[in-house]
Amino acid sequence: MIHITKLNGKTFHLNALYIETVESFPDTTITMLNGRKYVVAESEEFVREKIHKFYQSIQLLGRGQQEDLDEK
C-alpha cells in the first residue's frame, strides 16, 4: 500500500499492485485496473517512487528490474 493525498487534503492508502497508469493532466491521475481514477496532490514522479519502494518492500522487483527502473 502507498500513502497518498487527494486534492482536498485527505490522505488515504492505495494498493499499488492494482495501479494501471499514473499520468499528469496536469494534476496527477492514478488509474486502477478496475477503471477507477484518483486525482492526487503528489507529482507523477513522487507516486512512481512510492510505487517503486513498495515493490521493493514486498520483493516484487529483482535486482535487474530495479536497475532498469532507476535508469528511467
Jmol script that loads the backbone (N, CA, C; Angstrom):
load data "model"
ATOM      1  N   MET A   1       0.847  -1.182   0.000  1.00  0.00           N
ATOM      2  CA  MET A   1       0.000   0.000   0.000  1.00  0.00           C
ATOM      3  C   MET A   1       0.892   1.244   0.000  1.00  0.00           C
ATOM      4  N   ILE A   2       0.426   2.258  -0.716  1.00  0.00           N
ATOM      5  CA  ILE A   2       1.133   3.536  -0.696  1.00  0.00           C
ATOM      6  C   ILE A   2       0.209   4.584  -0.077  1.00  0.00           C
ATOM      7  N   HIS A   3       0.800   5.530   0.615  1.00  0.00           N
ATOM      8  CA  HIS A   3       0.075   6.592   1.310  1.00  0.00           C
ATOM      9  C   HIS A   3       0.130   7.841   0.435  1.00  0.00           C
ATOM     10  N   ILE A   4      -1.032   8.323  -0.022  1.00  0.00           N
ATOM     11  CA  ILE A   4      -1.065   9.500  -0.879  1.00  0.00           C
ATOM     12  C   ILE A   4      -2.196  10.446  -0.447  1.00  0.00           C
ATOM     13  N   THR A   5      -2.246  11.623  -1.090  1.00  0.00           N
ATOM     14  CA  THR A   5      -3.153  12.691  -0.679  1.00  0.00           C
ATOM     15  C   THR A   5      -4.070  13.099  -1.827  1.00  0.00           C
ATOM     16  N   LYS A   6      -5.362  13.151  -1.557  1.00  0.00           N
ATOM     17  CA  LYS A   6      -6.313  13.674  -2.539  1.00  0.00           C
ATOM     18  C   LYS A   6      -6.140  15.186  -2.636  1.00  0.00           C
ATOM     19  N   LEU A   7      -6.703  15.783  -3.673  1.00  0.00           N
ATOM     20  CA  LEU A   7      -6.587  17.230  -3.844  1.00  0.00           C
ATOM     21  C   LEU A   7      -7.254  18.013  -2.719  1.00  0.00           C
ATOM     22  N   ASN A   8      -8.241  17.398  -2.039  1.00  0.00           N
ATOM     23  CA  ASN A   8      -8.915  18.086  -0.927  1.00  0.00           C
ATOM     24  C   ASN A   8      -8.132  17.996   0.379  1.00  0.00           C
ATOM     25  N   GLY A   9      -6.942  17.363   0.338  1.00  0.00           N
ATOM     26  CA  GLY A   9      -6.074  17.275   1.509  1.00  0.00           C
ATOM     27  C   GLY A   9      -6.225  16.004   2.323  1.00  0.00           C
ATOM     28  N   LYS A  10      -7.213  15.204   2.033  1.00  0.00           N
ATOM     29  CA  LYS A  10      -7.403  13.945   2.768  1.00  0.00           C
ATOM     30  C   LYS A  10      -6.420  12.896   2.254  1.00  0.00           C
ATOM     31  N   THR A  11      -5.826  12.182   3.203  1.00  0.00           N
ATOM     32  CA  THR A  11      -4.871  11.145   2.832  1.00  0.00           C
ATOM     33  C   THR A  11      -5.544   9.775   2.840  1.00  0.00           C
ATOM     34  N   PHE A  12      -5.000   8.876   2.057  1.00  0.00           N
ATOM     35  CA  PHE A  12      -5.532   7.516   2.009  1.00  0.00           C
ATOM     36  C   PHE A  12      -4.441   6.564   1.529  1.00  0.00           C
ATOM     37  N   HIS A  13      -4.699   5.283   1.684  1.00  0.00           N
ATOM     38  CA  HIS A  13      -3.779   4.252   1.226  1.00  0.00           C
ATOM     39  C   HIS A  13      -4.359   3.592  -0.015  1.00  0.00           C
ATOM     40  N   LEU A  14      -3.481   3.294  -0.953  1.00  0.00           N
ATOM     41  CA  LEU A  14      -3.884   2.698  -2.213  1.00  0.00           C
ATOM     42  C   LEU A  14      -3.009   1.484  -2.473  1.00  0.00           C
ATOM     43  N   ASN A  15      -3.625   0.383  -2.883  1.00  0.00           N
ATOM     44  CA  ASN A  15      -2.866  -0.825  -3.166  1.00  0.00           C
ATOM     45  C   ASN A  15      -2.167  -0.658  -4.517  1.00  0.00           C
ATOM     46  N   ALA A  16      -0.848  -0.516  -4.476  1.00  0.00           N
ATOM     47  CA  ALA A  16      -0.062  -0.243  -5.680  1.00  0.00           C
ATOM     48  C   ALA A  16      -0.074  -1.400  -6.668  1.00  0.00           C
ATOM     49  N   LEU A  17      -0.439  -2.581  -6.227  1.00  0.00           N
ATOM     50  CA  LEU A  17      -0.478  -3.730  -7.136  1.00  0.00           C
ATOM     51  C   LEU A  17      -1.590  -3.594  -8.170  1.00  0.00           C
ATOM     52  N   TYR A  18      -2.578  -2.766  -7.886  1.00  0.00           N
ATOM     53  CA  TYR A  18      -3.719  -2.614  -8.778  1.00  0.00           C
ATOM     54  C   TYR A  18      -3.674  -1.336  -9.609  1.00  0.00           C
ATOM     55  N   ILE A  19      -2.540  -0.650  -9.606  1.00  0.00           N
ATOM     56  CA  ILE A  19      -2.403   0.571 -10.402  1.00  0.00           C
ATOM     57  C   ILE A  19      -2.057   0.199 -11.841  1.00  0.00           C
ATOM     58  N   GLU A  20      -2.825   0.747 -12.771  1.00  0.00           N
ATOM     59  CA  GLU A  20      -2.570   0.506 -14.191  1.00  0.00           C
ATOM     60  C   GLU A  20      -1.697   1.607 -14.788  1.00  0.00           C
ATOM     61  N   THR A  21      -2.079   2.887 -14.545  1.00  0.00           N
ATOM     62  CA  THR A  21      -1.308   4.008 -15.081  1.00  0.00           C
ATOM     63  C   THR A  21      -1.247   5.151 -14.077  1.00  0.00           C
ATOM     64  N   VAL A  22      -0.191   5.963 -14.213  1.00  0.00           N
ATOM     65  CA  VAL A  22      -0.041   7.206 -13.458  1.00  0.00           C
ATOM     66  C   VAL A  22       0.300   8.264 -14.500  1.00  0.00           C
ATOM     67  N   GLU A  23      -0.548   9.308 -14.593  1.00  0.00           N
ATOM     68  CA  GLU A  23      -0.376  10.337 -15.615  1.00  0.00           C
ATOM     69  C   GLU A  23      -0.555  11.724 -15.007  1.00  0.00           C
ATOM     70  N   SER A  24      -0.033  12.736 -15.703  1.00  0.00           N
ATOM     71  CA  SER A  24      -0.230  14.130 -15.301  1.00  0.00           C
ATOM     72  C   SER A  24      -1.053  14.832 -16.360  1.00  0.00           C
ATOM     73  N   PHE A  25      -2.146  15.505 -15.940  1.00  0.00           N
ATOM     74  CA  PHE A  25      -3.047  16.179 -16.894  1.00  0.00           C
ATOM     75  C   PHE A  25      -3.294  17.656 -16.638  1.00  0.00           C
ATOM     76  N   PRO A  26      -2.787  18.516 -15.910  1.00  0.00           N
ATOM     77  CA  PRO A  26      -1.514  18.496 -15.204  1.00  0.00           C
ATOM     78  C   PRO A  26      -1.581  17.849 -13.822  1.00  0.00           C
ATOM     79  N   ASP A  27      -2.801  17.687 -13.254  1.00  0.00           N
ATOM     80  CA  ASP A  27      -2.877  17.006 -11.954  1.00  0.00           C
ATOM     81  C   ASP A  27      -2.538  15.534 -12.140  1.00  0.00           C
ATOM     82  N   THR A  28      -1.923  14.954 -11.143  1.00  0.00           N
ATOM     83  CA  THR A  28      -1.553  13.545 -11.223  1.00  0.00           C
ATOM     84  C   THR A  28      -2.798  12.689 -11.069  1.00  0.00           C
ATOM     85  N   THR A  29      -3.028  11.830 -12.054  1.00  0.00           N
ATOM     86  CA  THR A  29      -4.187  10.953 -12.072  1.00  0.00           C
ATOM     87  C   THR A  29      -3.722   9.508 -12.075  1.00  0.00           C
ATOM     88  N   ILE A  30      -4.214   8.739 -11.098  1.00  0.00           N
ATOM     89  CA  ILE A  30      -3.885   7.323 -10.994  1.00  0.00           C
ATOM     90  C   ILE A  30      -5.100   6.529 -11.457  1.00  0.00           C
ATOM     91  N   THR A  31      -4.901   5.668 -12.453  1.00  0.00           N
ATOM     92  CA  THR A  31      -5.973   4.810 -12.945  1.00  0.00           C
ATOM     93  C   THR A  31      -5.724   3.391 -12.465  1.00  0.00           C
ATOM     94  N   MET A  32      -6.742   2.824 -11.845  1.00  0.00           N
ATOM     95  CA  MET A  32      -6.645   1.467 -11.324  1.00  0.00           C
ATOM     96  C   MET A  32      -7.052   0.457 -12.399  1.00  0.00           C
ATOM     97  N   LEU A  33      -6.740  -0.809 -12.170  1.00  0.00           N
ATOM     98  CA  LEU A  33      -7.090  -1.862 -13.121  1.00  0.00           C
ATOM     99  C   LEU A  33      -8.600  -1.967 -13.354  1.00  0.00           C
ATOM    100  N   ASN A  34      -9.385  -1.605 -12.334  1.00  0.00           N
ATOM    101  CA  ASN A  34     -10.847  -1.669 -12.483  1.00  0.00           C
ATOM    102  C   ASN A  34     -11.433  -0.413 -13.145  1.00  0.00           C
ATOM    103  N   GLY A  35     -10.575   0.522 -13.558  1.00  0.00           N
ATOM    104  CA  GLY A  35     -11.016   1.733 -14.240  1.00  0.00           C
ATOM    105  C   GLY A  35     -11.225   2.934 -13.338  1.00  0.00           C
ATOM    106  N   ARG A  36     -11.243   2.733 -12.039  1.00  0.00           N
ATOM    107  CA  ARG A  36     -11.426   3.853 -11.110  1.00  0.00           C
ATOM    108  C   ARG A  36     -10.222   4.780 -11.171  1.00  0.00           C
ATOM    109  N   LYS A  37     -10.477   6.077 -11.091  1.00  0.00           N
ATOM    110  CA  LYS A  37      -9.407   7.073 -11.167  1.00  0.00           C
ATOM    111  C   LYS A  37      -9.332   7.877  -9.876  1.00  0.00           C
ATOM    112  N   TYR A  38      -8.105   8.197  -9.489  1.00  0.00           N
ATOM    113  CA  TYR A  38      -7.850   9.035  -8.325  1.00  0.00           C
ATOM    114  C   TYR A  38      -6.973  10.194  -8.771  1.00  0.00           C
ATOM    115  N   VAL A  39      -7.389  11.421  -8.448  1.00  0.00           N
ATOM    116  CA  VAL A  39      -6.573  12.601  -8.709  1.00  0.00           C
ATOM    117  C   VAL A  39      -5.906  12.963  -7.392  1.00  0.00           C
ATOM    118  N   VAL A  40      -4.572  13.040  -7.405  1.00  0.00           N
ATOM    119  CA  VAL A  40      -3.827  13.213  -6.162  1.00  0.00           C
ATOM    120  C   VAL A  40      -2.937  14.449  -6.215  1.00  0.00           C
ATOM    121  N   ALA A  41      -2.534  14.901  -5.034  1.00  0.00           N
ATOM    122  CA  ALA A  41      -1.726  16.113  -4.907  1.00  0.00           C
ATOM    123  C   ALA A  41      -0.262  15.882  -5.255  1.00  0.00           C
ATOM    124  N   GLU A  42       0.222  14.666  -5.078  1.00  0.00           N
ATOM    125  CA  GLU A  42       1.629  14.369  -5.323  1.00  0.00           C
ATOM    126  C   GLU A  42       1.943  14.382  -6.818  1.00  0.00           C
ATOM    127  N   SER A  43       3.205  14.613  -7.139  1.00  0.00           N
ATOM    128  CA  SER A  43       3.625  14.606  -8.537  1.00  0.00           C
ATOM    129  C   SER A  43       3.676  13.183  -9.080  1.00  0.00           C
ATOM    130  N   GLU A  44       3.652  13.065 -10.386  1.00  0.00           N
ATOM    131  CA  GLU A  44       3.742  11.756 -11.028  1.00  0.00           C
ATOM    132  C   GLU A  44       5.040  11.051 -10.622  1.00  0.00           C
ATOM    133  N   GLU A  45       6.133  11.783 -10.582  1.00  0.00           N
ATOM    134  CA  GLU A  45       7.428  11.211 -10.201  1.00  0.00           C
ATOM    135  C   GLU A  45       7.406  10.713  -8.748  1.00  0.00           C
ATOM    136  N   PHE A  46       6.804  11.492  -7.862  1.00  0.00           N
ATOM    137  CA  PHE A  46       6.729  11.099  -6.449  1.00  0.00           C
ATOM    138  C   PHE A  46       5.919   9.812  -6.286  1.00  0.00           C
ATOM    139  N   VAL A  47       4.794   9.710  -7.004  1.00  0.00           N
ATOM    140  CA  VAL A  47       3.966   8.498  -6.944  1.00  0.00           C
ATOM    141  C   VAL A  47       4.748   7.312  -7.494  1.00  0.00           C
ATOM    142  N   ARG A  48       5.465   7.521  -8.600  1.00  0.00           N
ATOM    143  CA  ARG A  48       6.272   6.449  -9.185  1.00  0.00           C
ATOM    144  C   ARG A  48       7.311   5.949  -8.194  1.00  0.00           C
ATOM    145  N   GLU A  49       7.955   6.874  -7.485  1.00  0.00           N
ATOM    146  CA  GLU A  49       8.949   6.484  -6.477  1.00  0.00           C
ATOM    147  C   GLU A  49       8.300   5.688  -5.341  1.00  0.00           C
ATOM    148  N   LYS A  50       7.119   6.109  -4.899  1.00  0.00           N
ATOM    149  CA  LYS A  50       6.422   5.374  -3.835  1.00  0.00           C
ATOM    150  C   LYS A  50       6.056   3.960  -4.288  1.00  0.00           C
ATOM    151  N   ILE A  51       5.604   3.832  -5.533  1.00  0.00           N
ATOM    152  CA  ILE A  51       5.282   2.515  -6.070  1.00  0.00           C
ATOM    153  C   ILE A  51       6.531   1.648  -6.129  1.00  0.00           C
ATOM    154  N   HIS A  52       7.616   2.233  -6.603  1.00  0.00           N
ATOM    155  CA  HIS A  52       8.896   1.512  -6.687  1.00  0.00           C
ATOM    156  C   HIS A  52       9.328   1.016  -5.301  1.00  0.00           C
ATOM    157  N   LYS A  53       9.259   1.883  -4.303  1.00  0.00           N
ATOM    158  CA  LYS A  53       9.643   1.493  -2.938  1.00  0.00           C
ATOM    159  C   LYS A  53       8.728   0.402  -2.393  1.00  0.00           C
ATOM    160  N   PHE A  54       7.435   0.495  -2.712  1.00  0.00           N
ATOM    161  CA  PHE A  54       6.503  -0.540  -2.276  1.00  0.00           C
ATOM    162  C   PHE A  54       6.867  -1.878  -2.901  1.00  0.00           C
ATOM    163  N   TYR A  55       7.117  -1.886  -4.206  1.00  0.00           N
ATOM    164  CA  TYR A  55       7.508  -3.124  -4.890  1.00  0.00           C
ATOM    165  C   TYR A  55       8.774  -3.709  -4.281  1.00  0.00           C
ATOM    166  N   GLN A  56       9.733  -2.840  -3.938  1.00  0.00           N
ATOM    167  CA  GLN A  56      10.962  -3.315  -3.292  1.00  0.00           C
ATOM    168  C   GLN A  56      10.651  -3.928  -1.930  1.00  0.00           C
ATOM    169  N   SER A  57       9.755  -3.297  -1.181  1.00  0.00           N
ATOM    170  CA  SER A  57       9.465  -3.764   0.180  1.00  0.00           C
ATOM    171  C   SER A  57       8.809  -5.139   0.196  1.00  0.00           C
ATOM    172  N   ILE A  58       8.079  -5.463  -0.873  1.00  0.00           N
ATOM    173  CA  ILE A  58       7.461  -6.792  -0.924  1.00  0.00           C
ATOM    174  C   ILE A  58       8.271  -7.734  -1.827  1.00  0.00           C
ATOM    175  N   GLN A  59       9.445  -7.285  -2.206  1.00  0.00           N
ATOM    176  CA  GLN A  59      10.395  -8.055  -3.015  1.00  0.00           C
ATOM    177  C   GLN A  59       9.776  -8.520  -4.334  1.00  0.00           C
ATOM    178  N   LEU A  60       9.015  -7.630  -4.945  1.00  0.00           N
ATOM    179  CA  LEU A  60       8.398  -7.910  -6.235  1.00  0.00           C
ATOM    180  C   LEU A  60       9.387  -7.683  -7.378  1.00  0.00           C
ATOM    181  N   LEU A  61      10.335  -6.762  -7.157  1.00  0.00           N
ATOM    182  CA  LEU A  61      11.328  -6.457  -8.179  1.00  0.00           C
ATOM    183  C   LEU A  61      12.623  -7.185  -7.898  1.00  0.00           C
ATOM    184  N   GLY A  62      13.182  -7.791  -8.928  1.00  0.00           N
ATOM    185  CA  GLY A  62      14.508  -8.366  -8.821  1.00  0.00           C
ATOM    186  C   GLY A  62      15.548  -7.286  -8.998  1.00  0.00           C
ATOM    187  N   ARG A  63      16.797  -7.584  -8.774  1.00  0.00           N
ATOM    188  CA  ARG A  63      17.861  -6.591  -8.861  1.00  0.00           C
ATOM    189  C   ARG A  63      17.941  -5.961 -10.254  1.00  0.00           C
ATOM    190  N   GLY A  64      17.863  -6.763 -11.303  1.00  0.00           N
ATOM    191  CA  GLY A  64      17.920  -6.234 -12.661  1.00  0.00           C
ATOM    192  C   GLY A  64      16.769  -5.303 -12.967  1.00  0.00           C
ATOM    193  N   GLN A  65      15.582  -5.640 -12.502  1.00  0.00           N
ATOM    194  CA  GLN A  65      14.410  -4.804 -12.723  1.00  0.00           C
ATOM    195  C   GLN A  65      14.541  -3.485 -11.975  1.00  0.00           C
ATOM    196  N   GLN A  66      15.122  -3.499 -10.777  1.00  0.00           N
ATOM    197  CA  GLN A  66      15.325  -2.279 -10.008  1.00  0.00           C
ATOM    198  C   GLN A  66      16.256  -1.349 -10.761  1.00  0.00           C
ATOM    199  N   GLU A  67      17.337  -1.876 -11.330  1.00  0.00           N
ATOM    200  CA  GLU A  67      18.292  -1.061 -12.059  1.00  0.00           C
ATOM    201  C   GLU A  67      17.643  -0.454 -13.294  1.00  0.00           C
ATOM    202  N   ASP A  68      16.777  -1.201 -13.984  1.00  0.00           N
ATOM    203  CA  ASP A  68      16.062  -0.669 -15.137  1.00  0.00           C
ATOM    204  C   ASP A  68      15.178   0.498 -14.759  1.00  0.00           C
ATOM    205  N   LEU A  69      14.465   0.398 -13.642  1.00  0.00           N
ATOM    206  CA  LEU A  69      13.590   1.482 -13.188  1.00  0.00           C
ATOM    207  C   LEU A  69      14.399   2.683 -12.732  1.00  0.00           C
ATOM    208  N   ASP A  70      15.563   2.454 -12.105  1.00  0.00           N
ATOM    209  CA  ASP A  70      16.395   3.549 -11.645  1.00  0.00           C
ATOM    210  C   ASP A  70      16.924   4.386 -12.804  1.00  0.00           C
ATOM    211  N   GLU A  71      17.105   3.773 -13.975  1.00  0.00           N
ATOM    212  CA  GLU A  71      17.623   4.490 -15.136  1.00  0.00           C
ATOM    213  C   GLU A  71      16.581   5.413 -15.741  1.00  0.00           C
ATOM    214  N   LYS A  72      15.294   5.169 -15.501  1.00  0.00           N
ATOM    215  CA  LYS A  72      14.215   5.979 -16.108  1.00  0.00           C
ATOM    216  C   LYS A  72      14.083   7.305 -15.456  1.00  0.00           C
TER     217      LYS A  72
END
end "model"
wireframe off; spacefill off
backbone 0.3
color backbone group
